[in-house]
Structures are given as structure tokens and as C-alpha cells.
């Protein structure tokens, strides 16, 4: 199979995963969907990033990723494992902004 075909299959795979995720979300109550807004946004962003970068992936990488079940979910779960460090960065930035406005003494 040529690399271009692998890219197309990969994009189809993640597109189908996102579609299934959306269908599953739409089965939930409104409050649950609202509570999942961050996850929804992440899944869409991961899909777009994977689309955009699939051309740069090596053929071997595509071959490894294609059979991975629920790749988007896996990427999201790994992302959530790392989120604490990002929250620290967010708080640091917010704290600096508040400091600049003269409202934070520590």
C-alpha cells in the first residue's frame, strides 16, 4: 500500500472515530453534553491536527496508528494525564495578569 493510501485511510479512520464520538455525545442529556464541552473541543482539535499532520507522518507511523482502536480517545486520555502541568501554566499566567492589575499580593 502506498503512503498516500495510508494517509487517506488514516484520515478516514479518525473521521469515523470523531463521527462516532459525536453520535455518542448526542445521545446524552443536555447537561452531560455541556459538561463535556472541553472533551468535545479537544476531540475536534485532535482530529484536525491529525489531518493536518498526516502528510508529514512516516509510512511506518501510519501503519502503527491505523489498527489502534479509539485512537482519538487514547490521545485525549493521555492529554488529560498531562493537563495538570497545563493548569499550573494557566494559573501562573492568570496570577501574573492579576498581579499586573494590582490585585494579587503573593
C-alpha positions, 0 to 999 in steps of 0.5 A: 500500500502506498503512503498516500493510501495510508494517509487517506485511510488514516484520515478516514479512520479518525473521521469515523472515530470523531463521527462516532464520538459525536453520535455518542455525545448526542445521545446524552442529556443536555447537561452531560453534553455541556459538561463535556464541552472541553472533551468535545473541543479537544476531540475536534482539535485532535482530529484536525491536527491529525489531518493536518499532520498526516502528510508529514507522518512516516509510512511506518507511523501510519501503519502503527496508528491505523489498527489502534482502536479509539485512537482519538480517545487514547490521545485525549486520555493521555492529554488529560494525564498531562493537563495538570502541568497545563493548569499550573501554566494557566494559573501562573499566567492568570496570577501574573495578569492579576498581579499586573492589575494590582490585585494579587499580593503573593 
